[in-house]
């Protein structure tokens, strides 16, 4: 075995091999002797010294050099050999990248703040509750304008005929539940195993992350739809009758009944539903019902029950731009006169954020959501004009008076037929303008 092999195995530690290679590479890239601890060019070389038993072998000197030691003499050793072997350009580039990232972040934050200050950007759309993304619907209907006037539905009772309600949702912390009835499973306590009723209730009475149209109304909830979304005609009829007289003594009944269950199925067009609804309307109770979701090539040519009734307020749906939704059912004018042509009005019904069972939120699309918004608007108008509440006026004269106000004040959309359109009705509901017609 050669001397080199003996010295390499005995004196060079394995953990220093990589560092030694980097050092040798640095020496090759900087060939000037004075940069690696050697004599300057032109300097006299020292005389060779013979090995002696008392001195370290040359391999020991090599090991010392690997640790950053330098040979005695005036020349300096290589600076920074104990630092990382990455070239200096690497560290300079990394520092420049950090500075660029900081500058870019400051520019983005500054631009965001500037747009927000100028009113061109709503920070809530990015950082606030996601429910704010459907505030356009409350603004389009004039609900927020009425709220700004102090109208919140106080003193008005709305009855929701649907799949139930999850009263434990945090947005219902202020809910005033007057009565509850389950015509499906006969359970004594409120619940919602479908979710549709909770979503409709949120659009009307939510007061938390979501702010409904009329958060201070009193609510009667009747469950007539099961967990699969089906219900019997008799259950719907019984639900409407319960809304009118929840305690069996003719008192504390609903001012408004909201029915978002329009369907082409025979169970919802049976005569018992129509009879119960007609009875409520004759007593001056407002019945707000969905026009239906069978729009398009399969539309049957009219709104659905119980919205087909003359004094009922049938509600179609529009999107955020005010265009009629493709699914919204058309109405018919046959054997009808103003202000009872169908549908009467349209309201936002596309991509609405509302409450869902289990403290969640849901996106809902359909004439059901439009109906809930319209029912909330009617509640605000009745708060402003309590003389129009059931029992105060004789018969259904109050219903006709409010329907005329809704028809005359509705917002006309481009391309809409006048004075009534089979899709838009009299137009998109506008609560603030309707108030001026009462």
Buried (B, 14 or more C-beta within 10 A) or exposed (E): EEEEEEBEEEBBEEEEEEBBEBBEEBBEEEEEBBBBBBBEEEEEEEEEEEEEEEEEBEBEBBBEBBEBEBEEEEBEBBEEBEEEBEEEEEEEEEEEEEEEEEEEEEEEEEEEEEEBEEEEBBEBEEEEEEBBBBBBBBEBBBBBBBBEEEBBBBBBBBBBBBBBBBBEBEBBEEBEBBBBBBBBEEEEEBBBBBBBBBBBBBBBBBBBBBBBBBBBBBBBBBBBBBEEEBBBBBBBBBBBBBBBBBEEEEEEBBBBBBBBBBBBBEBBBBEBBBBBBBBBBEBBBBBBBBBBBBBEEEBEEBBBBBBBBBBBBBBBBBBBEBBBBEBBBBBBEEEBEBBBBBBBBBBBBBBBBBBBBEBEBBBBBBBBBBBBBBBBBBBBBBBBBEEBBBEEBEEBEBBBBBBBBBBBBBBBBEEBEEBBBBBBBBBBBBBBBBBEBB
